[in-house]
């Protein structure tokens, strides 16, 4: 009987982790454009997911992009990784990949949606779009409401298209470009865990490290070591904390250690490394006294 119970429990747990989620919503850029977006993914362990977004699913700019991220009951974050398919024929257009901040659950009457801000980066690491995203689970939306949203977005797109200027697409709309182009360095993992070692090629002689609490501020504390020397120890906050250290050596070891898990375990944070020509962003998930390493290596000069 005990074996049967364990087998049933394992079956239920595995089915929950493989649960498919579908969301439907709107991307609003700060330049005034609005686009429909869908998000589909299957949950894995600890709330991680891999999936895809479809931007402008019923329009001429339909683009399907792979994503990974983290989903919990009240918060969702995700990052677009690369294009899988696009109806855009103009090869000169610049694709823009979404990096969300916390999309938090918002209850309005009987309806629920995840809402928050995003930043779009192109392949050079330049900011190409900023704005907001609102996503609702497909099962919570009536067909009538979906048709209404599609109609509104279609009419807005048609109005902009009638202007005597080239119609801007989300994938080519740019805000003021920074003076320095930075390459986005990507990990093959959705987030960093205990004893993870992430190795990055880093040509800059310094690195600015930025930390922010991923979810609600609950007292998570962190220690940062550079080559076995403690540099900072602090409590994570939504306002973030940053500091700059030298990376003139060929190899620099950055160890991030969880000193506490706060009121809600585990310790979760967003980490960003910024150099002269590179930028790296990831989420970190650690239990108390666990650590993860990032190694910055100098590329071989010819």
Backbone bond lengths (Angstrom), bond angles and torsions (degrees), N, CA, C in turn:
res aa  C-N    CA-C-N  psi(-1)  N-CA   C-N-CA  omega(-1)  CA-C   N-CA-C  phi
1 X - - - 1.458 - - 1.528 110.46 -
2 X 1.385 115.51 -41.37 1.451 120.78 -179.86 1.523 110.77 -63.00
3 X 1.338 116.85 -40.50 1.461 120.99 179.72 1.516 110.75 -64.07
4 X 1.340 115.88 -39.74 1.469 120.33 179.97 1.529 109.91 -64.17
5 X 1.351 115.75 -40.10 1.469 119.68 -179.10 1.532 110.32 -64.11
6 X 1.337 115.69 -44.20 1.474 119.85 179.38 1.512 110.64 -62.42
7 X 1.329 117.31 -40.80 1.458 121.60 179.93 1.523 110.97 -63.87
8 X 1.341 116.59 -42.63 1.474 120.79 178.23 1.521 110.43 -63.73
9 X 1.355 116.73 -42.74 1.461 121.39 -179.66 1.520 111.31 -62.03
10 X 1.334 116.81 -43.97 1.467 121.12 178.60 1.517 111.07 -63.34
11 X 1.314 116.37 -39.24 1.469 120.72 179.64 1.519 111.03 -64.48
12 X 1.356 115.87 -43.67 1.461 120.21 179.24 1.518 110.94 -64.43
13 X 1.338 117.47 -44.59 1.465 121.26 -178.70 1.520 111.47 -63.31
14 X 1.345 117.01 -43.61 1.461 120.07 -179.16 1.516 111.15 -65.39
15 X 1.333 116.55 -35.18 1.464 119.09 179.49 1.521 111.30 -70.26
16 X 1.357 117.02 -32.76 1.455 120.07 177.89 1.511 111.17 -68.36
17 X 1.356 116.68 -42.17 1.453 120.22 -179.44 1.523 111.34 -67.21
18 X 1.346 116.65 -27.33 1.466 120.03 -179.27 1.523 111.48 -93.30
19 X 1.323 115.82 9.18 1.461 120.81 -175.83 1.522 111.37 -61.60
20 X 1.327 115.46 133.95 1.461 120.50 179.86 1.523 110.35 -88.33
21 X 1.326 115.91 135.17 1.455 122.42 178.13 1.528 108.47 -120.19
22 X 1.341 116.18 138.05 1.462 121.38 177.08 1.526 108.88 -130.32
23 X 1.328 114.98 130.20 1.461 120.97 -179.73 1.529 109.73 -125.63
24 X 1.320 114.73 151.29 1.462 122.73 -179.11 1.525 107.03 -135.12
25 X 1.347 117.80 132.94 1.453 117.77 -177.49 1.507 114.93 -168.69
26 X 1.336 114.97 -158.73 1.455 122.05 -173.12 1.527 110.24 -131.56
27 X 1.331 115.47 136.22 1.460 122.60 169.00 1.525 107.17 -103.41
28 X 1.335 116.58 125.20 1.460 121.35 177.25 1.520 108.89 -116.79
29 X 1.341 116.53 117.87 1.454 120.15 179.13 1.526 109.92 -85.07
30 X 1.327 115.86 156.53 1.462 119.77 178.84 1.524 112.24 -68.15
31 X 1.332 116.47 -14.00 1.466 120.00 177.89 1.527 111.89 -84.10
32 X 1.348 117.66 -1.87 1.457 120.78 175.53 1.510 115.62 102.32
33 X 1.328 117.83 0.97 1.465 120.71 179.33 1.521 110.52 -88.45
34 X 1.335 116.27 149.21 1.464 122.17 176.71 1.520 109.08 -128.88
35 X 1.333 115.96 139.79 1.462 121.46 179.64 1.522 109.87 -137.45
36 X 1.313 115.84 144.50 1.453 120.48 170.66 1.519 108.94 -72.84
37 X 1.326 116.11 148.66 1.460 120.91 176.14 1.526 109.02 -146.01
38 X 1.321 116.39 141.41 1.459 120.61 172.20 1.524 108.07 -119.09
39 X 1.322 115.92 149.94 1.461 122.38 177.74 1.517 108.31 -132.40
40 X 1.329 115.96 124.95 1.462 121.67 178.98 1.520 108.68 -127.27
41 X 1.347 116.89 135.59 1.460 119.41 177.27 1.515 110.63 -159.70
42 X 1.325 114.90 165.33 1.464 121.50 173.93 1.521 108.25 -117.71
43 X 1.321 115.73 130.74 1.458 120.81 -179.18 1.524 111.14 -71.55
44 X 1.335 114.17 139.93 1.460 120.68 173.46 1.527 107.36 -112.17
45 X 1.316 117.41 -162.35 1.450 120.07 179.64 1.516 112.60 -65.98
46 X 1.338 116.61 148.38 1.463 124.63 175.86 1.519 113.67 58.97
47 X 1.335 116.53 25.09 1.455 120.25 175.42 1.516 115.76 83.09
48 X 1.334 118.22 2.43 1.463 120.45 177.45 1.523 109.60 -70.87
49 X 1.328 115.87 155.80 1.458 118.50 174.49 1.527 111.72 -151.70
50 X 1.325 114.34 153.90 1.461 123.67 168.95 1.517 106.44 -122.42
51 X 1.318 116.81 143.50 1.451 119.18 -180.00 1.506 111.89 -172.05
52 X 1.328 115.98 -146.77 1.457 119.62 -179.37 1.527 110.68 -153.79
53 X 1.317 114.65 151.61 1.456 121.20 171.16 1.519 108.73 -108.37
54 X 1.320 116.50 153.32 1.463 122.45 171.51 1.516 107.52 -127.36
55 X 1.316 116.34 112.56 1.457 121.66 178.99 1.522 109.53 -92.57
56 X 1.329 117.03 138.92 1.466 122.91 -179.58 1.539 110.85 52.27
57 X 1.352 117.93 54.58 1.472 121.36 -171.91 1.524 115.05 -61.68
58 X 1.345 118.15 -23.58 1.469 120.98 -178.64 1.529 111.99 -111.87
59 X 1.320 117.00 10.67 1.463 120.68 -175.15 1.513 113.75 -118.32
60 X 1.330 116.76 -175.44 1.468 121.99 -175.59 1.521 113.93 -75.43
61 X 1.349 117.57 -11.69 1.461 120.35 -177.13 1.525 111.61 -106.38
62 X 1.320 117.11 21.32 1.462 120.82 -177.13 1.526 110.69 -51.84
63 X 1.348 115.58 124.29 1.459 121.52 -178.73 1.526 109.19 -139.91
64 X 1.326 116.28 127.33 1.457 122.53 179.88 1.526 108.32 -105.04
65 X 1.327 116.41 129.56 1.460 121.86 -174.54 1.522 110.48 -132.90
66 X 1.333 117.12 139.00 1.462 120.72 176.96 1.526 110.01 -75.19
67 X 1.335 116.02 147.63 1.465 121.14 -178.93 1.525 110.14 -139.51
68 X 1.336 115.88 159.03 1.460 120.42 162.72 1.512 108.12 -138.37
69 X 1.334 115.95 162.24 1.452 117.79 -176.51 1.513 112.96 -178.61
70 X 1.334 114.12 -162.29 1.451 122.14 -177.50 1.526 108.40 -136.54
71 X 1.347 116.53 133.21 1.463 121.57 -177.95 1.517 110.08 -127.94
72 X 1.334 116.04 127.12 1.458 122.29 170.91 1.524 107.80 -130.77
73 X 1.319 116.88 176.30 1.465 120.17 -172.98 1.524 112.92 -57.62
74 X 1.330 117.40 -39.22 1.465 120.03 -172.79 1.527 114.06 -111.37
75 X 1.324 118.28 -7.38 1.469 121.38 -175.80 1.519 109.95 -142.33
76 X 1.343 115.15 144.16 1.459 121.31 174.53 1.530 108.73 -140.31
77 X 1.332 116.94 138.71 1.461 121.50 171.83 1.532 107.42 -133.78
78 X 1.321 116.38 147.40 1.471 118.52 175.35 1.519 110.78 -153.27
79 X 1.327 114.65 160.72 1.462 122.94 -179.23 1.518 109.30 -132.22
80 X 1.324 117.05 128.81 1.467 120.67 173.74 1.523 109.13 -78.49
81 X 1.341 115.56 136.39 1.471 120.58 -173.66 1.524 113.45 -106.51
82 X 1.322 118.03 -48.03 1.462 119.99 -176.89 1.515 111.55 -167.40
83 X 1.342 115.54 151.57 1.460 121.12 -178.63 1.526 111.75 -71.18
84 X 1.322 115.62 133.80 1.458 122.14 174.95 1.526 111.35 -99.48
85 X 1.342 115.42 -32.90 1.471 120.32 -176.30 1.524 108.64 -164.46
86 X 1.329 117.76 144.26 1.459 120.77 178.90 1.519 110.53 -150.65
87 X 1.343 115.53 142.79 1.467 121.63 175.06 1.522 111.68 -89.72
88 X 1.327 117.28 -1.98 1.461 120.65 179.50 1.529 109.12 -73.63
89 X 1.322 116.62 121.32 1.465 121.44 -176.30 1.528 113.18 -91.99
90 X 1.344 115.84 -23.04 1.456 120.07 -177.66 1.529 109.27 -76.01
91 X 1.325 116.70 108.35 1.466 120.80 -176.71 1.522 112.70 -72.42
92 X 1.340 117.79 -10.22 1.459 120.66 179.07 1.529 112.17 -82.09
93 X 1.332 116.87 -12.73 1.454 119.50 -179.02 1.528 110.42 -70.88
94 X 1.331 115.03 144.19 1.454 122.19 -176.86 1.525 110.55 -96.36
95 X 1.332 117.62 120.36 1.455 120.09 178.17 1.526 110.24 -76.10
96 X 1.318 115.03 147.95 1.454 122.19 -174.12 1.527 108.37 -128.65
97 X 1.328 117.72 122.33 1.458 121.99 -173.32 1.537 110.70 -103.91
98 X 1.323 115.08 130.91 1.462 122.01 -173.42 1.528 111.55 -81.45
99 X 1.335 114.86 132.14 1.462 123.22 169.56 1.528 105.93 -121.56
100 X 1.323 117.23 113.69 1.467 118.22 -177.62 1.519 111.10 -89.05
101 X 1.331 115.13 151.14 1.450 120.66 162.33 1.529 105.53 -84.39
102 X 1.319 117.79 -163.76 1.456 119.33 -179.46 1.532 110.26 -64.45
103 X 1.323 116.97 122.63 1.464 121.40 169.44 1.525 105.63 -94.92
104 X 1.317 117.14 110.49 1.459 121.06 -173.41 1.526 111.33 -100.90
105 X 1.326 115.52 149.26 1.458 122.06 -177.89 1.521 110.02 -70.80
106 X 1.339 115.69 129.17 1.455 122.26 -179.68 1.525 108.52 -123.70
107 X 1.317 116.62 122.67 1.467 121.83 -179.79 1.523 110.28 -99.59
108 X 1.330 116.13 122.64 1.460 122.06 175.67 1.523 108.47 -126.44
109 X 1.341 115.09 97.02 1.457 118.56 -175.59 1.513 110.70 64.94
110 X 1.330 116.25 -123.65 1.459 121.08 179.03 1.525 112.56 -89.21
111 X 1.321 117.42 -10.59 1.456 121.18 -177.62 1.517 112.02 -93.98
112 X 1.323 116.17 149.20 1.451 122.84 178.13 1.525 109.32 -129.62
113 X 1.317 116.46 144.52 1.460 120.01 176.64 1.519 109.48 -151.25
114 X 1.335 114.92 153.43 1.456 121.58 174.57 1.525 107.59 -99.36
115 X 1.328 116.53 124.51 1.457 120.70 -173.34 1.521 110.39 -131.69
116 X 1.339 115.41 145.84 1.458 119.78 177.97 1.513 111.27 174.96
117 X 1.313 115.49 -171.58 1.457 121.79 -177.51 1.524 111.49 -100.92
118 X 1.319 115.37 161.01 1.464 121.20 175.40 1.525 108.72 -138.87
119 X 1.328 114.45 161.03 1.469 122.35 169.11 1.519 106.53 -126.53
120 X 1.320 117.80 135.93 1.457 122.39 176.64 1.517 110.43 -103.50
121 X 1.345 116.36 133.74 1.457 121.62 177.87 1.521 109.51 -120.48
122 X 1.345 116.52 141.04 1.457 119.04 173.92 1.531 109.30 -88.89
123 X 1.333 116.81 -175.87 1.458 120.68 -175.63 1.522 112.70 -68.13
124 X 1.333 117.23 -16.29 1.462 120.86 177.35 1.526 112.18 -89.10
125 X 1.324 116.86 -3.78 1.446 120.53 -177.87 1.509 113.86 87.02
126 X 1.356 116.90 5.16 1.465 120.74 177.45 1.525 110.34 -80.03
127 X 1.330 115.94 147.31 1.462 120.84 174.75 1.519 108.77 -72.70
128 X 1.329 116.72 121.75 1.465 120.60 -177.40 1.524 112.62 -115.09
129 X 1.320 117.83 -9.78 1.460 120.01 177.72 1.514 109.13 -165.69
130 X 1.324 116.37 146.47 1.455 121.48 171.39 1.518 108.05 -138.73
131 X 1.321 117.11 154.25 1.455 118.74 -178.62 1.511 111.60 167.66
132 X 1.325 115.69 -153.21 1.460 121.48 -176.97 1.530 110.54 -127.46
133 X 1.322 115.35 156.70 1.477 122.66 176.77 1.518 108.51 -129.51
134 X 1.321 115.44 139.58 1.458 121.99 172.78 1.513 108.36 -130.29
135 X 1.339 117.30 122.97 1.461 122.81 -176.59 1.521 110.63 -127.89
136 X 1.334 116.04 135.62 1.463 121.86 175.19 1.523 108.61 -124.16
137 X 1.332 116.11 146.25 1.460 118.78 177.35 1.516 109.72 -65.37
138 X 1.327 115.60 136.10 1.450 121.47 -175.32 1.519 111.80 -57.02
139 X 1.322 116.59 -37.16 1.469 120.66 -176.84 1.528 111.99 -69.07
140 X 1.358 116.57 -19.23 1.464 120.37 179.14 1.519 112.87 -87.89
141 X 1.340 117.70 -8.09 1.458 121.66 -176.53 1.525 111.05 -101.77
142 X 1.311 116.36 137.08 1.457 120.15 174.69 1.526 109.38 -81.17
143 X 1.312 117.37 154.74 1.462 121.59 178.80 1.523 110.49 -59.53
144 X 1.312 115.97 -35.70 1.465 120.27 -179.96 1.526 111.27 -63.55
145 X 1.333 116.54 -41.97 1.462 120.51 -179.58 1.523 110.91 -67.57
146 X 1.332 116.98 -39.81 1.470 121.00 178.33 1.523 110.19 -61.56
147 X 1.338 117.37 -45.91 1.466 121.05 -179.93 1.530 111.20 -62.17
148 X 1.337 116.37 -36.92 1.460 120.53 179.91 1.523 110.78 -65.09
149 X 1.334 116.60 -44.08 1.468 120.64 179.38 1.522 110.79 -64.08
150 X 1.343 116.44 -43.46 1.466 121.12 179.23 1.534 110.26 -59.79
151 X 1.322 116.89 -42.45 1.466 121.68 -179.23 1.525 111.10 -63.11
152 X 1.341 116.85 -44.65 1.466 120.98 -178.86 1.521 110.77 -62.74
153 X 1.342 116.90 -46.88 1.463 120.46 -178.40 1.522 110.82 -65.02
154 X 1.338 117.03 -40.04 1.470 121.20 179.87 1.520 110.93 -62.43
155 X 1.340 117.09 -42.50 1.456 120.91 179.71 1.523 111.44 -65.73
156 X 1.312 116.93 -39.53 1.467 120.43 178.15 1.519 110.66 -63.86
157 X 1.327 116.50 -41.97 1.463 120.43 179.74 1.523 110.81 -64.24
158 X 1.342 117.02 -38.78 1.466 121.22 -179.27 1.531 110.08 -66.66
159 X 1.346 116.65 -39.85 1.459 120.32 179.88 1.516 111.31 -62.54
160 X 1.321 117.10 -43.30 1.460 120.18 179.03 1.517 110.58 -67.16
161 X 1.336 116.62 -36.32 1.453 121.04 -178.16 1.508 112.76 -67.33
162 X 1.354 118.63 -22.68 1.454 121.48 -179.24 1.526 113.05 -79.92
163 X 1.348 116.79 -10.44 1.449 119.38 179.96 1.529 109.64 -69.59
164 X 1.328 115.71 156.47 1.463 120.85 -178.30 1.523 111.63 -84.19
165 X 1.298 115.41 41.75 1.458 121.00 174.98 1.517 106.73 -137.30
166 X 1.329 114.63 160.55 1.455 118.58 178.59 1.524 109.19 -64.00
167 X 1.329 117.35 130.01 1.456 121.41 -177.11 1.520 109.98 -67.97
168 X 1.349 117.00 120.68 1.459 118.31 -179.20 1.511 111.29 -77.64
169 X 1.309 116.91 136.21 1.453 122.13 175.86 1.513 108.55 -99.67
170 X 1.319 116.72 154.19 1.456 121.40 177.55 1.521 110.06 -53.95
171 X 1.336 116.53 -35.15 1.459 120.01 -175.06 1.516 113.50 -77.60
172 X 1.328 118.13 -8.65 1.459 118.16 178.63 1.522 112.56 -124.66
173 X 1.347 117.56 -4.36 1.449 120.50 178.96 1.517 109.18 -68.29
174 X 1.325 117.68 125.41 1.455 121.76 -176.66 1.512 110.89 -120.29
175 X 1.319 116.40 141.90 1.440 119.55 165.77 1.521 106.29 -95.24
176 X 1.316 117.59 179.38 1.453 120.53 -176.95 1.519 110.94 -55.96
177 X 1.323 117.11 123.12 1.457 121.33 -176.00 1.521 110.86 -74.40
178 X 1.322 117.49 143.97 1.450 119.36 175.71 1.523 110.16 -69.05
179 X 1.324 116.26 159.46 1.452 119.37 -176.96 1.523 111.71 -70.83
180 X 1.338 116.96 -24.79 1.457 120.97 -179.37 1.527 109.37 -112.82
181 X 1.331 117.20 129.29 1.458 120.98 176.78 1.525 108.66 -88.39
182 X 1.307 115.37 127.89 1.456 119.91 -179.30 1.526 109.93 -115.98
183 X 1.303 115.51 137.69 1.460 121.12 178.41 1.527 109.10 -84.12
184 X 1.336 115.69 134.25 1.463 120.28 176.92 1.523 109.37 -79.83
185 X 1.325 117.04 120.00 1.460 121.84 174.78 1.510 108.28 -93.14
186 X 1.333 116.92 130.26 1.473 120.26 -174.22 1.520 110.86 -118.92
187 X 1.313 114.20 144.47 1.453 121.07 174.77 1.514 109.28 -93.15
188 X 1.333 116.63 154.70 1.462 119.70 175.91 1.528 111.07 -86.94
189 X 1.342 116.53 4.91 1.467 121.80 178.68 1.528 108.99 -117.88
190 X 1.340 117.65 143.78 1.466 119.73 -178.98 1.521 113.12 -67.29
191 X 1.343 117.14 -25.03 1.459 120.46 176.80 1.525 109.04 -160.06
192 X 1.333 116.34 167.64 1.454 122.07 -176.22 1.525 109.91 -101.41
193 X 1.345 115.38 134.79 1.454 122.26 -177.56 1.529 110.44 -119.81
194 X 1.347 115.34 -174.10 1.460 122.36 -179.50 1.531 110.97 -58.21
195 X 1.326 114.74 134.02 1.468 124.34 177.48 1.524 113.13 63.26
196 X 1.325 116.72 15.50 1.456 119.39 172.96 1.533 108.83 -70.85
197 X 1.332 116.21 143.85 1.461 121.47 175.10 1.525 107.92 -125.09
198 X 1.317 116.47 110.54 1.464 122.91 179.62 1.522 107.77 -105.30
199 X 1.336 117.14 117.82 1.458 121.91 -178.56 1.527 109.83 -105.17
200 X 1.342 116.08 125.86 1.457 121.89 -177.08 1.521 110.19 -123.72
201 X 1.318 117.00 138.13 1.457 121.32 172.20 1.527 108.04 -78.37
202 X 1.331 115.99 122.66 1.467 121.00 -170.57 1.527 109.40 -133.44
203 X 1.303 117.34 105.37 1.465 121.42 -177.00 1.530 112.72 -86.45
204 X 1.334 117.24 -17.36 1.468 122.05 -178.39 1.525 110.86 -68.70
205 X 1.334 117.93 151.14 1.468 122.45 177.34 1.522 112.34 -88.91
206 X 1.322 116.72 3.70 1.463 120.81 176.04 1.523 108.75 -152.05
207 X 1.325 115.88 163.99 1.459 121.09 176.57 1.529 108.61 -141.87
208 X 1.312 115.78 133.57 1.461 121.39 172.21 1.519 107.58 -98.94
209 X 1.329 116.35 122.34 1.461 121.77 -176.90 1.522 108.44 -106.89
210 X 1.312 115.85 127.13 1.468 122.01 -176.57 1.525 108.86 -117.86
211 X 1.335 116.77 131.03 1.460 123.05 179.77 1.522 110.13 -121.47
212 X 1.344 116.64 141.85 1.464 121.44 176.31 1.524 109.43 -148.81
213 X 1.321 116.64 141.29 1.463 120.50 176.61 1.524 108.99 -65.66
214 X 1.333 116.50 128.65 1.466 120.18 -176.35 1.519 111.55 -68.64
215 X 1.327 116.73 -43.57 1.458 120.18 -176.34 1.534 109.73 -113.33
216 X 1.331 117.46 -145.28 1.458 120.65 -179.81 1.531 110.73 -66.76
217 X 1.335 116.25 146.49 1.458 120.63 176.33 1.526 109.03 -67.42
218 X 1.329 116.16 115.94 1.468 119.60 -177.44 1.526 112.18 -133.38
219 X 1.340 116.98 15.70 1.460 119.51 174.82 1.513 115.22 93.76
220 X 1.342 119.25 15.51 1.463 120.78 175.48 1.527 109.66 -59.31
221 X 1.328 117.40 128.59 1.462 120.32 177.39 1.528 110.27 -116.35
222 X 1.327 115.13 148.18 1.465 122.13 -170.67 1.525 110.08 -135.01
223 X 1.328 115.97 144.43 1.463 121.81 171.32 1.525 108.17 -117.81
224 X 1.325 116.25 134.60 1.464 121.28 179.36 1.524 108.41 -115.83
225 X 1.337 115.90 126.01 1.458 121.88 177.66 1.518 109.87 -116.70
226 X 1.310 116.18 138.98 1.461 122.31 173.41 1.523 107.60 -115.87
227 X 1.328 116.58 114.78 1.476 121.92 -178.08 1.534 110.79 50.32
228 X 1.338 115.64 49.74 1.471 124.08 175.16 1.522 114.06 71.23
229 X 1.318 118.15 8.70 1.465 121.57 175.97 1.520 109.45 -109.31
230 X 1.339 116.76 126.46 1.460 120.76 -179.42 1.535 109.41 -69.24
231 X 1.332 115.92 122.96 1.460 121.68 -178.85 1.528 111.39 -101.31
232 X 1.324 116.07 -44.98 1.460 121.05 -177.37 1.525 109.62 -145.19
233 X 1.334 115.13 149.19 1.471 122.09 169.88 1.524 106.62 -141.10
234 X 1.337 117.63 124.75 1.456 119.91 -170.69 1.528 110.74 -157.34
235 X 1.334 114.80 168.57 1.466 122.36 176.03 1.521 108.31 -98.02
236 X 1.317 117.10 131.41 1.464 122.01 -178.70 1.528 111.18 -67.76
237 X 1.340 115.77 146.73 1.458 120.81 177.34 1.519 109.55 -142.96
238 X 1.329 116.30 167.69 1.465 120.50 177.28 1.525 110.98 -73.62
239 X 1.337 117.36 -23.08 1.461 120.58 178.89 1.522 112.11 -72.75
240 X 1.328 115.99 -22.98 1.451 119.80 177.42 1.522 113.22 86.60
241 X 1.310 114.89 160.90 1.466 122.46 176.39 1.512 107.95 -142.45
242 X 1.342 116.63 140.53 1.463 120.03 -179.89 1.518 110.43 -141.52
243 X 1.309 115.64 154.44 1.457 122.26 173.93 1.524 108.13 -156.10
244 X 1.327 116.16 160.32 1.461 122.35 -175.60 1.522 109.77 -117.85
245 X 1.337 115.88 136.00 1.468 121.19 178.60 1.524 109.20 -131.28
246 X 1.313 114.99 158.70 1.473 121.05 -179.68 1.522 110.78 -76.66
247 X 1.324 115.79 143.28 1.475 121.56 176.04 1.533 109.69 -131.42
248 X 1.337 116.55 38.34 1.464 120.46 -176.98 1.522 112.28 -72.53
249 X 1.347 117.10 -22.49 1.469 120.36 178.60 1.530 110.74 -70.30
250 X 1.311 116.32 163.19 1.469 120.78 179.79 1.522 112.13 -66.22
251 X 1.338 116.70 -35.62 1.465 120.49 179.69 1.523 109.08 -135.17
252 X 1.328 115.56 128.61 1.459 121.28 178.20 1.527 108.30 -124.62
253 X 1.336 116.37 124.46 1.461 121.88 -179.34 1.525 110.03 -98.93
254 X 1.321 115.93 119.40 1.465 122.10 175.74 1.529 107.74 -106.50
255 X 1.327 116.39 115.35 1.471 120.14 178.16 1.525 109.20 -108.60
256 X 1.332 115.72 127.36 1.464 122.75 179.02 1.530 107.17 -110.30
257 X 1.314 116.48 118.25 1.469 120.97 -174.97 1.523 110.56 -121.94
258 X 1.326 115.29 135.50 1.470 121.29 177.56 1.522 108.90 -82.97
259 X 1.339 116.86 117.10 1.463 121.10 177.31 1.517 110.00 -84.61
260 X 1.334 116.28 -35.00 1.463 120.68 175.90 1.523 108.86 -148.39
261 X 1.339 116.32 166.15 1.461 122.01 179.99 1.524 112.24 -106.95
262 X 1.337 116.80 6.40 1.460 119.52 -179.15 1.513 112.06 66.40
263 X 1.323 115.75 -157.67 1.469 120.74 -178.52 1.525 112.26 -78.49
264 X 1.341 116.70 -25.80 1.468 121.24 -177.72 1.525 109.83 -124.62
265 X 1.323 116.50 107.20 1.460 120.77 179.81 1.530 110.21 -74.62
266 X 1.359 117.22 153.55 1.464 127.32 -3.08 1.527 111.95 -87.35
267 X 1.321 115.90 -172.27 1.459 122.52 175.25 1.531 107.87 -80.39
268 X 1.331 117.35 117.59 1.466 121.04 -178.12 1.523 109.53 -124.85
269 X 1.319 116.09 136.09 1.461 120.76 -178.06 1.524 110.45 -149.69
270 X 1.324 115.66 156.67 1.455 122.63 169.80 1.518 107.91 -101.41
271 X 1.330 116.28 133.20 1.458 121.99 -178.62 1.522 108.83 -123.12
272 X 1.326 115.90 134.51 1.464 120.69 176.51 1.521 109.00 -131.58
273 X 1.333 116.63 132.49 1.455 123.30 175.54 1.523 108.23 -111.10
274 X 1.327 117.07 128.05 1.458 121.33 -177.20 1.517 109.62 -124.78
275 X 1.331 116.63 127.12 1.455 122.41 176.20 1.516 110.73 -122.54
276 X 1.332 116.51 -171.14 1.466 120.36 -178.98 1.523 111.75 -63.52
277 X 1.340 117.01 -35.56 1.459 119.65 -174.94 1.522 113.48 -133.83
278 X 1.334 117.52 8.59 1.469 120.56 -177.91 1.516 110.36 -140.51
279 X 1.314 114.33 155.01 1.460 120.97 175.64 1.532 108.20 -144.97
280 X 1.328 116.47 137.04 1.467 121.85 -179.32 1.516 108.03 -131.87
281 X 1.330 115.90 134.56 1.459 120.94 179.38 1.517 109.90 -133.56
282 X 1.337 116.26 138.35 1.458 120.25 176.45 1.525 109.00 -157.80
283 X 1.316 115.48 165.36 1.459 121.83 172.04 1.520 108.08 -103.44
284 X 1.325 116.19 149.57 1.466 122.12 -178.44 1.519 108.46 -124.92
285 X 1.319 116.08 137.75 1.471 121.57 -178.27 1.534 107.84 -133.97
286 X 1.343 116.80 112.55 1.457 121.20 -174.30 1.525 111.51 -136.86
287 X 1.332 115.12 149.22 1.452 121.76 168.20 1.536 108.60 -89.66
288 X 1.321 116.18 170.74 1.463 120.40 -179.18 1.528 110.66 -57.50
289 X 1.321 115.87 134.82 1.476 125.43 179.28 1.527 113.27 70.71
290 X 1.324 118.18 2.82 1.463 119.82 174.26 1.531 109.35 -84.61
291 X 1.325 116.03 159.45 1.450 120.77 -177.01 1.527 111.26 -143.83
292 X 1.317 115.10 160.15 1.462 121.50 173.71 1.517 107.84 -137.95
293 X 1.324 117.15 147.86 1.466 122.09 -175.08 1.520 112.00 -114.93
294 X 1.332 115.24 142.97 1.465 122.65 169.90 1.519 106.99 -125.14
295 X 1.331 116.48 123.15 1.467 121.47 -179.67 1.522 109.06 -108.59
296 X 1.323 115.82 125.29 1.457 121.74 176.70 1.522 108.72 -101.31
297 X 1.334 116.03 122.07 1.464 120.56 -177.40 1.535 109.52 -118.23
298 X 1.319 115.30 143.04 1.460 120.79 177.54 1.534 109.43 -78.53
299 X 1.333 117.99 131.22 1.472 119.44 176.53 1.518 110.15 -68.03
300 X 1.331 114.55 149.90 1.465 119.52 178.76 1.523 110.41 -67.00
301 X 1.327 116.34 128.42 1.457 120.38 178.80 1.516 109.99 -91.39
302 X 1.350 114.96 132.77 1.459 119.94 -179.88 1.519 110.53 -91.18
